[in-house]
């Protein structure tokens, strides 16, 4: 009888003042059993300095099931955001975070959780972000932090931070995707009725240009649908703009207004996702994976995997390929 694989150990770090929304997101991603759908088993623990219930806004409370002594067992530590960003985390919590960081444990903070990591001194000299409305406050309180203004989430070493609210979902799904593959993240996203990944930056929510007519939205939707079914072709901004009946400059501007990103970055994200699926589900040779996903050559595909995923296509296949693999679509 084959023993089931051990569950991946995840810690939700709890202390007074954490946001109930972030706690719910973390619990939904890692606290629901989806092993019947091919998602790895997770052991999510609610970790606090003591056994007492942790108060949250709205009359809610979170009951810990582990103390800080359990943290060395965790493979991933999640830090929720705060209802009041002036709330200091208890020193035992900050000390535990410093020890976990020194061990190399991955630590991810959602939204205002970046303030907690900054209080611990972990973000000094590192890139980080938080909700766009809190960016100036984070800079003012922690000038040593290299605060990024626009991204949805960002990693620096073993530390991850995200923008506000829904961007916490983006970060959580990214962490699942990086550790367990695109299919696991997509399965969780489907059950949450959310996108497996979003492109763009916080800028799309701070200032969103209004399009001149709904026709533009419909036209761009058709262009994106066309691109998705022709990823293996040499698509360019000019060719897509021509299909939309716009000049390249106007097309790029309207595309960014709708999607929050540039046409080329959007295409790159879709090609990486297509390559990931082929690497996970087929045993096609690398040049064919590169061709079908639109990279043209294995070298180009390898360069983009290195810059966007910090891995190579071969290493990705080794980690995430389904067993047994089959050359689907041949």
Backbone bond lengths (Angstrom), bond angles and torsions (degrees), N, CA, C in turn:
res aa  C-N    CA-C-N  psi(-1)  N-CA   C-N-CA  omega(-1)  CA-C   N-CA-C  phi
1 X - - - 1.465 - - 1.533 109.41 -
2 X 1.334 116.60 126.93 1.452 121.19 -178.18 1.523 110.48 -80.12
3 X 1.302 115.88 128.83 1.456 119.42 177.82 1.521 110.54 -74.47
4 X 1.325 117.62 141.75 1.470 119.06 176.11 1.515 110.94 -65.86
5 X 1.318 115.31 150.14 1.462 119.23 178.18 1.524 109.57 -63.29
6 X 1.333 117.63 144.37 1.466 119.16 179.18 1.529 110.84 -63.83
7 X 1.317 115.91 146.58 1.457 120.87 -179.31 1.526 110.30 -70.06
8 X 1.294 116.13 144.89 1.462 121.41 176.07 1.521 108.18 -77.21
9 X 1.318 116.72 129.26 1.461 121.77 -170.71 1.536 110.60 -91.27
10 X 1.317 115.73 121.32 1.457 123.51 -176.56 1.525 108.33 -122.08
11 X 1.324 116.63 136.09 1.472 121.38 178.95 1.516 110.16 -113.38
12 X 1.326 115.88 126.89 1.463 122.37 170.13 1.519 106.01 -97.91
13 X 1.314 116.86 110.98 1.463 121.24 -174.84 1.529 109.52 -83.82
14 X 1.330 116.65 119.65 1.459 121.63 -173.29 1.523 111.21 -116.83
15 X 1.338 115.28 137.89 1.463 122.12 173.10 1.524 106.98 -158.70
16 X 1.311 119.44 159.81 1.469 121.55 -174.60 1.528 112.39 -55.19
17 X 1.330 115.10 134.46 1.453 120.81 177.30 1.509 115.39 102.73
18 X 1.351 118.86 -5.64 1.462 120.20 -179.32 1.527 110.05 -70.89
19 X 1.335 114.81 153.86 1.464 121.15 -176.56 1.523 111.34 -81.15
20 X 1.335 115.48 132.25 1.460 120.78 179.25 1.527 111.43 -63.38
21 X 1.346 117.53 -34.06 1.468 119.82 -179.55 1.520 110.89 -61.89
22 X 1.318 116.86 -47.05 1.460 120.15 -179.30 1.524 111.16 -64.09
23 X 1.325 116.28 -39.19 1.471 119.93 176.16 1.524 109.90 -59.60
24 X 1.338 117.05 -41.58 1.462 121.33 -179.81 1.526 111.45 -65.35
25 X 1.339 116.68 -40.95 1.463 120.37 179.44 1.527 110.49 -62.61
26 X 1.313 116.41 -48.26 1.469 120.79 -179.86 1.525 110.50 -60.33
27 X 1.325 116.14 -42.54 1.463 120.63 -179.17 1.522 110.95 -67.04
28 X 1.328 117.46 -38.84 1.461 120.36 179.95 1.524 111.47 -66.48
29 X 1.331 116.98 -39.87 1.469 120.14 -177.39 1.523 111.58 -73.52
30 X 1.338 117.36 -47.62 1.463 120.42 -173.15 1.529 114.67 -107.88
31 X 1.332 117.14 -9.28 1.457 118.66 -175.13 1.505 115.05 -101.88
32 X 1.330 118.10 1.96 1.460 122.71 178.75 1.519 109.74 -106.13
33 X 1.324 116.76 131.69 1.466 121.69 -179.30 1.530 109.70 -77.70
34 X 1.321 116.14 112.02 1.462 121.47 177.43 1.525 110.68 -121.76
35 X 1.312 116.95 25.20 1.472 120.30 -178.19 1.521 111.66 -63.17
36 X 1.351 117.96 -28.00 1.466 120.54 177.58 1.518 111.69 -65.31
37 X 1.327 116.53 -18.03 1.463 121.44 179.79 1.525 111.84 -106.69
38 X 1.316 116.71 15.81 1.457 120.37 175.26 1.511 115.81 89.24
39 X 1.332 118.03 3.41 1.467 120.79 178.12 1.521 108.63 -83.76
40 X 1.329 119.51 138.62 1.474 120.50 179.20 1.525 111.86 -58.95
41 X 1.308 115.21 158.03 1.463 120.67 176.37 1.521 109.58 -78.12
42 X 1.321 116.06 136.45 1.454 122.00 178.40 1.525 109.56 -119.77
43 X 1.306 115.38 141.58 1.457 121.85 172.85 1.527 106.86 -109.60
44 X 1.316 116.18 97.14 1.461 121.04 -178.67 1.521 109.23 -93.27
45 X 1.329 115.92 123.64 1.463 121.13 179.69 1.522 110.41 -118.05
46 X 1.322 114.95 140.15 1.464 121.83 176.72 1.525 107.37 -93.46
47 X 1.322 115.66 108.54 1.463 121.72 -169.67 1.532 109.40 -108.90
48 X 1.314 115.65 130.52 1.464 120.90 178.79 1.520 109.15 -142.60
49 X 1.338 115.41 171.37 1.468 119.75 -178.67 1.518 111.77 -66.00
50 X 1.318 116.92 -30.27 1.467 120.75 -179.94 1.510 110.43 -144.28
51 X 1.329 118.03 -179.82 1.465 121.26 -175.70 1.526 114.18 -82.94
52 X 1.328 118.41 -5.98 1.453 120.85 -175.30 1.534 110.56 -69.22
53 X 1.349 117.65 147.03 1.472 120.73 175.61 1.528 111.06 -57.82
54 X 1.322 115.77 139.85 1.458 122.05 -179.23 1.525 108.55 -95.23
55 X 1.341 118.41 118.05 1.463 120.21 -177.54 1.526 112.04 -73.16
56 X 1.346 114.36 144.14 1.451 121.44 175.79 1.521 107.88 -133.66
57 X 1.320 116.25 166.63 1.464 120.89 -178.41 1.532 110.58 -62.50
58 X 1.324 115.43 151.98 1.453 120.81 175.97 1.508 114.06 83.97
59 X 1.333 117.52 16.40 1.444 120.59 179.89 1.509 114.32 78.70
60 X 1.322 117.05 11.75 1.464 121.27 179.98 1.522 110.58 -89.29
61 X 1.313 115.30 159.39 1.465 121.03 176.25 1.523 108.46 -147.26
62 X 1.311 115.72 145.18 1.463 122.43 178.74 1.516 108.32 -110.76
63 X 1.323 116.28 124.15 1.456 120.70 -179.57 1.529 109.83 -92.24
64 X 1.333 118.76 115.29 1.467 120.16 179.25 1.528 111.31 -65.88
65 X 1.328 115.58 150.45 1.465 118.95 172.00 1.524 112.39 -119.32
66 X 1.332 115.83 1.40 1.459 121.18 174.49 1.534 108.15 -147.45
67 X 1.317 116.23 155.91 1.458 121.12 174.45 1.527 109.18 -100.35
68 X 1.326 115.90 178.31 1.462 120.49 -178.20 1.520 112.79 -60.45
69 X 1.313 117.33 -20.37 1.462 120.29 179.10 1.524 111.85 -63.74
70 X 1.339 117.26 -18.47 1.472 120.79 -179.24 1.528 111.97 -82.35
71 X 1.319 117.95 -18.61 1.462 120.92 -172.74 1.527 115.08 -54.71
72 X 1.342 120.36 -37.41 1.472 118.32 178.93 1.528 114.02 -58.72
73 X 1.330 117.83 -17.75 1.464 120.55 178.39 1.516 112.38 -84.41
74 X 1.318 117.52 -16.17 1.458 121.38 -174.65 1.527 111.41 -74.73
75 X 1.323 115.54 140.57 1.457 121.84 174.08 1.528 111.91 -92.15
76 X 1.323 115.93 -19.05 1.457 122.59 -179.93 1.522 107.97 -148.42
77 X 1.328 116.18 134.12 1.464 121.58 178.37 1.526 108.11 -118.31
78 X 1.339 116.57 127.34 1.457 122.61 179.29 1.519 109.66 -108.30
79 X 1.333 115.61 130.05 1.466 122.26 179.48 1.521 108.62 -112.72
80 X 1.347 119.16 110.31 1.466 120.52 178.75 1.520 111.38 -67.12
81 X 1.330 114.90 162.65 1.445 120.42 174.35 1.523 111.21 -74.29
82 X 1.321 115.76 179.54 1.461 122.21 -174.86 1.522 110.73 -117.86
83 X 1.330 116.51 146.02 1.457 120.02 173.19 1.526 111.03 -71.41
84 X 1.322 116.38 -36.54 1.466 122.09 177.45 1.526 107.27 -123.86
85 X 1.316 116.46 114.74 1.458 119.62 -171.88 1.518 113.64 -76.55
86 X 1.340 115.38 -1.17 1.459 119.04 171.94 1.529 110.95 -88.05
87 X 1.341 116.67 -5.35 1.464 120.90 -178.36 1.525 110.35 -69.40
88 X 1.321 118.45 118.14 1.470 119.27 176.36 1.522 110.17 -81.24
89 X 1.300 116.24 140.62 1.462 119.77 174.00 1.523 108.89 -73.73
90 X 1.331 118.13 147.86 1.471 120.66 176.92 1.529 110.59 -57.83
91 X 1.312 116.42 142.81 1.460 120.51 -178.65 1.527 112.77 -56.52
92 X 1.347 120.17 -39.00 1.475 118.05 176.88 1.534 112.60 -59.32
93 X 1.328 116.66 -34.70 1.464 119.98 177.79 1.530 110.26 -67.70
94 X 1.338 116.44 -44.97 1.469 120.06 179.43 1.530 111.06 -62.58
95 X 1.322 116.32 -41.44 1.475 120.18 178.81 1.516 110.96 -63.97
96 X 1.339 116.64 -39.38 1.465 120.35 178.77 1.524 111.02 -65.51
97 X 1.328 116.91 -37.26 1.460 120.26 176.76 1.529 110.98 -65.30
98 X 1.322 116.85 -40.80 1.473 119.29 178.36 1.529 110.66 -62.00
99 X 1.312 117.20 -42.07 1.468 120.22 179.48 1.523 110.86 -65.74
100 X 1.322 116.62 -40.80 1.465 119.96 179.72 1.525 110.84 -64.84
101 X 1.313 116.02 -40.46 1.468 119.83 178.03 1.522 110.34 -63.51
102 X 1.310 117.22 -41.54 1.468 120.78 178.94 1.525 111.46 -64.12
103 X 1.328 117.21 -30.05 1.466 120.67 177.93 1.518 111.75 -76.26
104 X 1.331 116.94 -14.98 1.455 120.37 -178.38 1.510 113.80 93.51
105 X 1.330 117.68 8.94 1.458 121.21 178.61 1.524 109.87 -66.34
106 X 1.316 116.99 138.10 1.457 120.69 175.93 1.521 109.51 -70.21
107 X 1.334 116.04 130.21 1.460 122.65 179.83 1.522 107.73 -125.39
108 X 1.332 116.54 129.07 1.460 121.24 -179.51 1.514 109.80 -126.82
109 X 1.327 115.99 130.68 1.463 121.93 179.20 1.518 109.14 -112.76
110 X 1.321 115.94 131.87 1.451 121.54 178.92 1.523 109.61 -94.56
111 X 1.319 116.07 134.01 1.463 122.94 174.04 1.539 110.66 50.46
112 X 1.348 116.54 -119.50 1.462 120.16 -177.52 1.506 114.22 -72.29
113 X 1.336 118.58 0.76 1.457 120.75 173.66 1.520 112.00 -61.08
114 X 1.342 115.75 -18.28 1.465 119.30 175.87 1.523 111.11 -60.13
115 X 1.341 117.63 -31.40 1.456 120.63 178.13 1.530 110.43 -63.81
116 X 1.333 116.52 -36.54 1.469 120.09 178.81 1.522 110.51 -66.51
117 X 1.337 117.02 -44.80 1.469 119.60 177.77 1.518 110.59 -63.16
118 X 1.331 116.34 -37.53 1.472 119.56 178.68 1.526 110.49 -67.24
119 X 1.336 118.13 -39.31 1.462 120.82 176.82 1.522 111.26 -59.17
120 X 1.331 115.23 -35.40 1.462 119.80 179.35 1.520 112.25 -76.11
121 X 1.327 117.61 -5.99 1.463 121.21 -179.00 1.508 113.80 79.93
122 X 1.333 117.46 9.88 1.464 120.14 -174.52 1.525 112.86 -79.18
123 X 1.332 117.25 -20.68 1.460 119.84 -175.63 1.524 113.23 -98.03
124 X 1.312 118.12 2.81 1.464 120.50 179.59 1.522 110.01 -58.82
125 X 1.327 116.31 123.52 1.459 121.35 179.35 1.506 114.17 76.18
126 X 1.327 117.52 5.61 1.464 121.11 -177.19 1.523 110.97 -112.29
127 X 1.336 114.91 157.00 1.460 121.38 175.09 1.526 109.13 -77.68
128 X 1.323 116.28 137.14 1.460 121.02 179.54 1.521 108.60 -157.77
129 X 1.323 115.75 167.55 1.447 119.54 176.37 1.520 109.95 -151.93
130 X 1.316 114.47 170.81 1.449 121.98 177.58 1.526 106.77 -151.95
131 X 1.321 117.36 -171.57 1.457 120.96 177.85 1.527 109.51 -54.81
132 X 1.343 115.55 142.11 1.473 118.68 -175.66 1.524 112.31 -57.38
133 X 1.335 117.89 -31.29 1.464 119.70 -178.81 1.521 112.27 -74.61
134 X 1.339 117.43 -12.36 1.462 121.62 -177.96 1.518 112.54 -108.25
135 X 1.328 116.67 0.92 1.466 120.49 -175.49 1.525 112.10 -58.06
136 X 1.338 117.34 -47.72 1.468 120.29 -178.69 1.530 111.03 -65.47
137 X 1.332 116.68 -36.17 1.460 120.14 179.33 1.522 111.00 -66.17
138 X 1.329 116.65 -41.03 1.470 119.70 178.60 1.521 110.20 -64.67
139 X 1.325 117.10 -40.78 1.470 120.96 177.69 1.528 110.87 -62.05
140 X 1.347 115.78 -43.32 1.464 120.01 -176.05 1.521 111.61 -68.09
141 X 1.301 116.85 -41.71 1.468 120.03 -177.17 1.515 112.87 -78.94
142 X 1.326 116.05 -29.66 1.466 119.42 -176.27 1.527 109.11 -134.38
143 X 1.327 116.98 74.52 1.467 120.57 -175.88 1.521 113.77 -64.38
144 X 1.327 117.81 -15.29 1.468 119.95 179.51 1.531 111.93 -76.33
145 X 1.333 116.54 -15.50 1.460 120.82 -178.50 1.519 109.89 -82.83
146 X 1.318 116.91 136.74 1.466 122.26 177.29 1.533 108.08 -87.12
147 X 1.317 116.13 84.60 1.462 121.57 -172.56 1.527 110.35 -75.43
148 X 1.319 116.09 124.25 1.465 122.60 176.34 1.528 108.04 -92.45
149 X 1.325 118.32 136.53 1.467 118.89 -173.15 1.516 116.12 -88.34
150 X 1.342 118.89 -21.26 1.456 118.20 -163.32 1.526 117.43 -119.25
151 X 1.312 118.99 -29.87 1.459 120.17 -169.57 1.528 112.21 -62.99
152 X 1.341 116.49 159.49 1.462 121.41 174.33 1.522 110.77 -79.67
153 X 1.327 117.12 -35.67 1.457 122.08 172.34 1.509 108.12 -158.43
154 X 1.323 115.46 160.69 1.457 118.98 -176.05 1.522 109.01 -153.00
155 X 1.330 116.47 147.45 1.452 121.62 176.83 1.512 110.92 -120.52
156 X 1.319 115.84 143.93 1.461 121.92 174.83 1.523 106.11 -140.46
157 X 1.315 115.57 106.13 1.463 119.21 -173.12 1.520 109.69 67.25
158 X 1.330 115.92 -131.69 1.469 119.30 179.77 1.524 112.19 -95.87
159 X 1.338 116.73 17.54 1.463 121.71 -179.11 1.524 110.17 -113.53
160 X 1.329 115.49 133.28 1.451 122.00 179.83 1.522 109.24 -126.09
161 X 1.329 116.41 142.07 1.453 121.90 174.70 1.521 108.07 -135.33
162 X 1.340 115.59 156.90 1.459 119.18 -177.98 1.518 110.12 -133.51
163 X 1.319 115.41 162.86 1.454 121.62 172.61 1.528 108.85 -74.79
164 X 1.323 116.18 -167.03 1.457 119.87 -169.36 1.514 116.07 -79.13
165 X 1.306 115.11 151.15 1.455 127.42 168.10 1.524 112.78 47.77
166 X 1.339 118.72 -100.47 1.461 120.66 -174.67 1.519 112.60 -62.85
167 X 1.327 117.90 -26.40 1.460 119.97 178.10 1.522 111.18 -65.59
168 X 1.335 117.59 -22.28 1.455 119.92 173.18 1.516 111.47 -63.34
169 X 1.339 116.59 -36.05 1.467 120.48 175.26 1.522 109.30 -64.26
170 X 1.348 116.55 -43.53 1.470 120.41 178.65 1.526 110.99 -56.83
171 X 1.325 116.62 -44.86 1.458 120.27 -178.98 1.529 110.62 -65.41
172 X 1.323 117.33 -44.79 1.461 119.85 -179.10 1.529 111.13 -60.32
173 X 1.319 116.98 -44.61 1.464 120.01 178.86 1.523 111.22 -66.35
174 X 1.334 117.10 -35.14 1.469 119.73 176.58 1.524 110.71 -63.36
175 X 1.324 117.39 -42.06 1.463 120.75 179.69 1.522 110.96 -63.86
176 X 1.330 116.92 -38.74 1.466 120.15 175.43 1.520 109.96 -64.64
177 X 1.327 116.51 -44.90 1.460 120.93 -178.54 1.523 111.19 -62.21
178 X 1.329 116.88 -42.50 1.464 120.67 -178.65 1.519 111.67 -67.08
179 X 1.322 117.62 -35.96 1.464 120.93 -175.98 1.522 113.21 -89.43
180 X 1.345 116.99 -29.99 1.464 119.04 -169.59 1.521 114.56 -131.38
181 X 1.336 117.70 0.25 1.452 120.06 174.65 1.515 114.22 104.08
182 X 1.330 115.10 158.58 1.456 121.65 -176.42 1.515 112.27 -65.06
183 X 1.347 117.55 -33.53 1.458 120.05 -177.32 1.524 111.14 -67.37
184 X 1.333 117.46 -40.88 1.465 120.32 177.88 1.525 110.77 -62.65
185 X 1.346 116.71 -44.09 1.459 120.03 178.77 1.516 111.29 -64.19
186 X 1.335 116.74 -40.25 1.460 120.26 -179.77 1.526 111.14 -65.99
187 X 1.327 117.32 -38.17 1.462 120.75 178.50 1.524 110.82 -62.94
188 X 1.343 116.33 -44.69 1.464 120.04 177.92 1.524 110.05 -63.94
189 X 1.335 117.03 -42.75 1.462 120.67 -179.49 1.529 111.12 -61.62
190 X 1.325 116.89 -41.66 1.465 119.54 179.39 1.520 110.97 -61.75
191 X 1.328 116.44 -42.30 1.463 118.72 -179.36 1.522 111.65 -67.58
192 X 1.335 117.19 -26.09 1.465 122.03 177.82 1.530 112.22 -89.60
193 X 1.341 115.92 -4.08 1.463 122.54 -177.32 1.531 110.02 55.25
194 X 1.323 114.39 52.03 1.453 120.73 177.24 1.520 108.64 -139.08
195 X 1.324 116.78 168.56 1.460 120.75 -178.64 1.525 110.28 -75.38
196 X 1.349 117.88 139.63 1.467 119.99 176.76 1.518 112.31 -58.27
197 X 1.316 117.47 -35.02 1.459 120.92 172.50 1.520 108.90 -157.74
198 X 1.310 114.91 147.86 1.460 121.33 176.30 1.519 108.50 -113.00
199 X 1.299 115.16 147.71 1.460 119.22 173.71 1.520 108.47 -103.23
200 X 1.308 116.07 169.28 1.445 119.69 177.22 1.514 112.10 106.39
201 X 1.310 115.83 -170.79 1.449 122.00 -176.09 1.520 109.33 -134.58
202 X 1.330 116.11 175.71 1.457 119.97 176.55 1.525 111.81 -63.28
203 X 1.324 116.70 -20.27 1.458 119.14 -177.67 1.526 111.98 -58.67
204 X 1.335 116.75 -28.95 1.454 118.95 -178.69 1.526 111.28 -66.39
205 X 1.332 117.36 -20.54 1.456 120.46 -179.51 1.529 111.77 -98.85
206 X 1.319 116.37 -23.58 1.458 119.62 178.06 1.526 110.12 -75.01
207 X 1.305 117.09 -45.60 1.461 121.72 -178.23 1.509 107.91 -142.68
208 X 1.313 116.94 112.73 1.457 121.75 -176.64 1.525 109.45 -116.28
209 X 1.316 118.97 104.43 1.462 120.35 -179.29 1.526 111.25 -58.20
210 X 1.327 116.70 141.23 1.453 121.34 -179.38 1.523 108.68 -88.86
211 X 1.317 116.72 128.53 1.453 120.37 179.51 1.527 110.13 -73.00
212 X 1.307 115.28 156.24 1.457 119.86 -176.34 1.523 112.15 -73.65
213 X 1.315 117.60 -27.40 1.464 118.95 -178.07 1.511 109.46 -158.11
214 X 1.345 115.57 153.54 1.460 120.11 177.19 1.523 110.98 -62.66
215 X 1.325 116.78 -23.85 1.461 119.87 178.88 1.518 111.34 -56.03
216 X 1.348 116.72 -36.85 1.457 120.16 -179.49 1.522 110.85 -62.67
217 X 1.340 116.49 -41.95 1.457 120.12 179.79 1.522 110.41 -62.37
218 X 1.345 116.15 -45.94 1.460 120.65 -179.28 1.525 110.77 -63.25
219 X 1.332 115.85 -41.47 1.458 119.70 -179.85 1.517 111.33 -63.61
220 X 1.319 116.93 -44.42 1.458 120.11 -179.57 1.520 111.40 -67.69
221 X 1.318 118.21 -33.51 1.469 120.80 176.07 1.523 109.90 -62.94
222 X 1.323 116.73 -40.66 1.465 120.19 179.00 1.516 110.63 -67.09
223 X 1.328 116.57 -38.99 1.468 120.14 179.00 1.529 110.16 -64.61
224 X 1.325 117.57 -42.83 1.469 119.98 178.75 1.523 110.91 -64.40
225 X 1.328 117.16 -40.15 1.465 120.14 177.69 1.526 110.55 -62.91
226 X 1.327 116.63 -40.53 1.466 120.46 177.19 1.531 110.24 -62.14
227 X 1.322 116.36 -45.84 1.463 119.92 -178.54 1.520 111.43 -60.45
228 X 1.328 117.56 -40.47 1.464 120.83 -178.36 1.522 112.17 -62.87
229 X 1.323 117.32 -30.42 1.469 120.30 179.61 1.519 112.21 -92.88
230 X 1.326 117.26 1.33 1.470 121.08 179.52 1.529 110.68 -133.65
231 X 1.330 116.97 33.82 1.459 120.28 -177.66 1.519 112.57 -61.62
232 X 1.337 116.52 -27.91 1.467 119.15 -177.56 1.521 112.89 -78.31
233 X 1.328 117.02 -0.87 1.452 120.66 179.22 1.533 110.26 -97.72
234 X 1.324 117.68 158.62 1.481 120.62 -178.13 1.526 111.55 -76.91
235 X 1.311 117.15 73.29 1.460 122.13 -178.72 1.523 110.32 -71.44
236 X 1.298 115.90 141.10 1.466 121.79 176.66 1.523 109.39 -131.15
237 X 1.331 115.85 163.74 1.459 119.52 176.55 1.526 109.71 -61.27
238 X 1.313 117.12 -38.87 1.464 120.65 -179.14 1.522 111.67 -64.16
239 X 1.337 116.95 -42.44 1.467 119.30 -178.59 1.522 110.98 -69.78
240 X 1.333 117.48 -37.77 1.462 120.37 178.15 1.527 110.50 -70.32
241 X 1.337 116.38 -37.21 1.454 119.91 177.67 1.522 110.53 -63.64
242 X 1.328 116.11 -40.75 1.459 119.92 178.42 1.524 110.78 -62.52
243 X 1.308 116.72 -39.22 1.464 120.52 178.20 1.528 110.78 -63.95
244 X 1.340 116.75 -34.46 1.469 120.87 178.71 1.525 112.48 -82.50
245 X 1.339 116.99 -7.24 1.449 120.15 -178.58 1.503 112.94 72.91
246 X 1.345 117.01 32.48 1.457 121.85 -179.04 1.517 109.85 -127.65
247 X 1.306 115.94 163.44 1.456 120.33 169.95 1.529 108.03 -73.40
248 X 1.333 118.78 154.23 1.468 120.16 178.99 1.524 113.43 -54.60
249 X 1.339 117.38 -39.86 1.466 119.96 -179.24 1.536 110.89 -67.17
250 X 1.328 116.62 -45.69 1.460 119.91 179.62 1.525 110.55 -65.18
251 X 1.324 116.59 -40.31 1.467 121.01 179.09 1.526 110.59 -61.01
252 X 1.327 117.05 -46.56 1.464 120.81 -179.26 1.525 110.86 -61.40
253 X 1.344 116.22 -40.35 1.462 119.94 -179.37 1.532 111.12 -66.38
254 X 1.317 117.24 -46.17 1.460 121.19 -179.65 1.527 110.97 -68.66
255 X 1.318 117.50 -36.42 1.461 121.62 178.69 1.525 110.20 -62.63
256 X 1.325 117.14 -44.36 1.466 121.04 179.36 1.522 111.18 -65.13
257 X 1.349 116.23 -36.09 1.460 119.62 179.73 1.518 111.52 -64.71
258 X 1.344 116.72 -35.58 1.467 121.28 -178.02 1.523 111.84 -82.03
259 X 1.337 117.36 -41.76 1.464 120.73 -171.32 1.519 114.16 -105.19
260 X 1.335 117.43 -17.86 1.454 120.05 -177.28 1.512 113.70 80.75
261 X 1.327 117.47 11.17 1.459 120.13 179.84 1.520 108.86 -148.87
262 X 1.328 116.54 174.04 1.460 121.03 -179.51 1.526 110.37 -84.77
263 X 1.334 117.87 157.88 1.470 119.52 177.18 1.530 112.92 -57.55
264 X 1.331 117.28 -41.26 1.463 119.31 -177.75 1.525 111.59 -67.83
265 X 1.325 117.54 -40.66 1.457 119.28 178.15 1.525 110.81 -66.93
266 X 1.315 116.95 -39.14 1.463 120.99 177.11 1.526 110.16 -60.66
267 X 1.324 116.67 -45.18 1.467 120.37 178.30 1.520 111.38 -62.05
268 X 1.320 116.75 -43.11 1.456 120.40 -179.88 1.522 111.03 -61.63
269 X 1.327 116.82 -43.73 1.465 119.77 178.61 1.520 111.24 -60.28
270 X 1.341 116.89 -42.34 1.468 119.93 -179.34 1.525 111.21 -68.54
271 X 1.321 117.26 -35.96 1.467 119.71 179.22 1.530 111.04 -69.99
272 X 1.305 116.87 -38.28 1.466 119.29 175.72 1.521 110.01 -62.98
273 X 1.343 117.06 -44.03 1.462 120.27 179.05 1.522 111.19 -61.92
274 X 1.344 117.25 -40.25 1.464 120.50 178.23 1.523 111.04 -64.89
275 X 1.324 116.67 -41.93 1.466 120.01 178.36 1.525 110.81 -64.84
276 X 1.332 117.74 -40.86 1.457 120.24 177.67 1.519 111.38 -57.73
277 X 1.326 116.52 -45.23 1.469 120.09 -179.19 1.524 111.16 -62.97
278 X 1.326 117.20 -42.35 1.464 120.09 178.73 1.528 111.24 -65.16
279 X 1.320 116.71 -40.03 1.468 120.00 179.30 1.521 111.29 -67.04
280 X 1.322 117.06 -34.44 1.460 120.91 -179.56 1.526 112.16 -75.52
281 X 1.340 116.73 -37.91 1.461 120.55 -167.01 1.518 115.26 -106.62
282 X 1.323 118.92 -11.99 1.460 120.79 -177.36 1.521 110.53 -130.67
283 X 1.327 115.05 167.63 1.464 120.02 172.15 1.522 110.79 -111.34
284 X 1.334 115.90 28.09 1.458 120.46 176.87 1.525 109.91 -58.11
285 X 1.333 118.17 143.76 1.474 119.98 176.91 1.521 110.82 -64.76
286 X 1.322 115.26 156.10 1.460 120.58 -175.18 1.528 113.52 -56.11
287 X 1.345 119.84 -43.37 1.463 118.03 179.47 1.530 112.62 -60.21
288 X 1.349 116.85 -34.99 1.456 119.74 179.27 1.529 111.55 -72.38
289 X 1.336 116.60 -37.48 1.468 119.99 174.87 1.526 109.62 -60.50
290 X 1.334 115.79 -44.02 1.465 120.01 179.67 1.522 111.00 -62.99
291 X 1.337 116.59 -40.91 1.467 119.88 -179.32 1.518 111.26 -65.85
292 X 1.343 116.37 -47.89 1.465 119.94 -175.61 1.532 112.29 -66.74
293 X 1.309 116.62 -30.75 1.464 119.07 -178.76 1.528 112.28 -90.67
294 X 1.320 117.19 -1.26 1.451 120.23 171.41 1.516 116.06 93.18
295 X 1.344 117.75 9.36 1.462 119.31 179.81 1.520 112.52 -82.16
296 X 1.326 116.38 -19.04 1.456 119.23 177.01 1.507 114.01 86.30
297 X 1.319 117.20 -45.74 1.460 120.27 -179.15 1.518 109.97 -142.59
298 X 1.318 115.89 155.70 1.455 120.88 178.25 1.524 110.96 -63.59
299 X 1.334 116.43 -34.91 1.463 120.11 179.99 1.524 110.51 -62.17
300 X 1.333 116.46 -46.53 1.468 120.14 179.52 1.525 110.95 -62.91
301 X 1.326 116.11 -43.89 1.462 119.65 178.87 1.526 110.47 -61.04
302 X 1.314 117.22 -41.95 1.463 120.94 -179.69 1.530 110.86 -63.68
303 X 1.323 117.13 -39.72 1.463 120.50 179.15 1.529 111.49 -62.81
304 X 1.328 116.37 -42.72 1.465 119.77 -178.98 1.526 111.72 -71.36
305 X 1.311 118.14 -36.60 1.464 120.27 175.64 1.528 109.99 -62.35
306 X 1.327 116.41 -41.13 1.464 119.77 -179.40 1.521 111.07 -64.51
307 X 1.330 117.08 -42.42 1.460 119.69 -175.62 1.521 112.55 -77.58
308 X 1.330 118.59 -32.98 1.460 120.78 -175.28 1.526 113.15 -98.16
309 X 1.332 118.15 -33.79 1.462 121.29 -175.41 1.522 113.38 -114.58
310 X 1.321 117.16 -4.71 1.467 122.01 -179.75 1.521 111.63 57.16
311 X 1.320 117.18 38.40 1.453 122.27 176.40 1.521 107.75 -155.31
312 X 1.323 117.22 177.36 1.457 121.92 177.03 1.531 109.00 -107.77
313 X 1.345 118.04 158.56 1.464 119.37 176.80 1.522 112.99 -56.71
314 X 1.321 118.21 -39.45 1.465 120.44 -179.69 1.525 111.27 -66.83
315 X 1.333 116.54 -42.11 1.462 119.33 178.13 1.522 110.60 -66.15
316 X 1.329 116.27 -37.10 1.461 119.55 178.11 1.524 110.24 -62.69
317 X 1.339 117.14 -45.41 1.474 120.38 179.45 1.527 110.58 -62.34
318 X 1.314 117.24 -41.28 1.465 120.07 179.57 1.528 111.00 -60.21
319 X 1.323 116.48 -38.38 1.465 120.43 -176.41 1.522 113.18 -79.72
320 X 1.354 117.19 -35.12 1.453 118.62 -166.75 1.520 115.71 -122.53
321 X 1.332 118.97 0.83 1.459 119.22 -178.38 1.505 111.37 -65.01
322 X 1.335 115.79 140.25 1.450 120.43 175.49 1.526 109.12 -68.86
323 X 1.306 116.78 151.63 1.458 121.79 177.99 1.527 109.47 -121.13
324 X 1.349 117.69 126.16 1.454 125.78 -5.44 1.508 110.85 -79.76
325 X 1.349 116.89 155.06 1.453 120.40 177.60 1.514 109.42 -82.79
326 X 1.320 115.46 151.99 1.461 120.95 175.19 1.511 108.57 -137.73
327 X 1.286 116.51 147.43 1.463 121.19 -179.42 1.507 109.55 -82.40
328 X 1.319 116.33 72.67 1.447 120.47 -179.85 1.516 110.11 -65.90
329 X 1.312 115.36 143.38 1.450 120.16 175.46 1.512 113.83 83.34
330 X 1.350 117.91 4.92 1.464 118.22 178.84 1.512 110.07 -71.63
